[in-house]
Each structure stands twice: as structure tokens, then as C-alpha cells.
Amino acid sequence: MIYLIFTAGSLLISCTALLALINSRRICNSLHAALQTIYADTNVDQYLPSGLSTLGNKRFILSFIVVGGTGLLAVVIPLLQMGASPNGP
């Protein structure tokens, strides 16, 4: 029973965090596009550092891996431990 509650909680928290990361990525991309437009309209776009969107995407991917991997480990490790115990699950 405790394992089921732990698993459900881990999945809920991990999925919520992953959805928050996805929404944050959309917001960052929208804001970046808006800033590029403003900078181009005011002829100061040469001051916008190139590669900002690439860095943002890398940060998103790494964060996604950390959050998803932690959630996956939180579910898999206790399951493996239960299966490896001499008394069985």
C-alpha cells in the first residue's frame, strides 16, 4: 500500500514538473521571438546575443532529463528492491 501511494505521488509530481517545464519553454520562446521583433523594429537587433535560443533549448532538455529521470528512478528502484527481497513482493 505504501509503495502504491509513493508511486502515485512520484508520478503526479514528476508529470506536473515536466508539464511546467514544457509551458516555461513555450513562454521563453514566445518572449524571445517578441524581443527579436522589438529589437529589429528599433534597429538594435545586432546587440541581441546570438545563440540564446540554443542555450535555452539545451537547458530545457537537461532539466527535462533530470526531472524525468528522477521520477523514473523513484518508481523503478523500490520496485526492483521489492522484487529482489527474499520474501517477494
C-alpha positions in Angstrom: 0.0 0.0 0.0 2.8 2.4 0.9 4.6 1.6 -2.4 1.4 2.4 -4.4 1.0 5.8 -2.6 4.6 6.6 -3.1 4.5 5.6 -6.8 1.3 7.6 -7.5 2.8 10.7 -5.7 6.1 10.4 -7.6 4.3 10.1 -10.9 2.0 13.0 -10.1 4.8 15.3 -9.0 7.1 14.3 -11.9 4.4 14.8 -14.6 3.4 18.1 -13.1 7.0 19.3 -13.1 7.5 18.1 -16.7 4.4 20.0 -17.8 5.6 23.1 -16.0 8.9 22.8 -17.9 7.1 22.5 -21.2 5.0 25.5 -20.5 8.1 27.5 -19.4 9.8 26.6 -22.7 6.8 27.9 -24.7 6.8 31.2 -22.7 10.5 31.7 -23.2 10.3 31.0 -26.9 7.4 33.5 -27.2 9.2 36.2 -25.2 12.4 35.6 -27.2 10.5 36.0 -30.5 8.9 39.2 -29.2 12.2 40.6 -28.2 13.7 39.8 -31.5 10.9 41.7 -33.2 11.2 44.7 -30.9 15.0 44.8 -31.4 14.6 44.5 -35.2 11.9 47.3 -35.3 14.2 49.6 -33.4 17.3 48.7 -35.3 19.2 47.4 -32.3 18.9 43.7 -33.1 22.7 43.5 -33.6 23.0 43.8 -29.8 20.9 40.7 -29.2 23.4 37.8 -28.4 23.2 35.0 -30.9 22.7 31.5 -29.6 20.3 32.5 -26.7 17.6 30.2 -28.1 20.1 27.3 -28.4 21.2 27.7 -24.8 17.5 27.8 -23.7 16.8 24.6 -25.6 19.8 22.9 -24.0 18.7 24.0 -20.6 15.2 22.7 -21.2 16.5 19.3 -22.4 18.8 18.9 -19.4 16.1 19.9 -16.9 13.6 17.5 -18.6 16.1 14.7 -18.3 16.9 15.4 -14.6 13.2 15.7 -13.6 12.0 12.8 -15.7 15.0 10.6 -14.7 14.5 11.3 -11.0 10.8 10.5 -11.2 11.6 7.3 -13.1 14.2 6.2 -10.5 11.8 7.0 -7.7 9.4 4.4 -9.1 11.8 1.8 -10.5 14.2 1.5 -7.6 11.6 0.5 -5.0 10.1 -1.9 -7.5 13.4 -3.6 -8.1 14.0 -3.7 -4.3 10.6 -5.4 -3.7 11.4 -8.0 -6.5 14.9 -8.7 -5.1 13.7 -9.2 -1.5 13.8 -12.8 -0.3 10.1 -12.7 0.7 9.0 -11.5 -2.7 6.7 -8.5 -3.4 
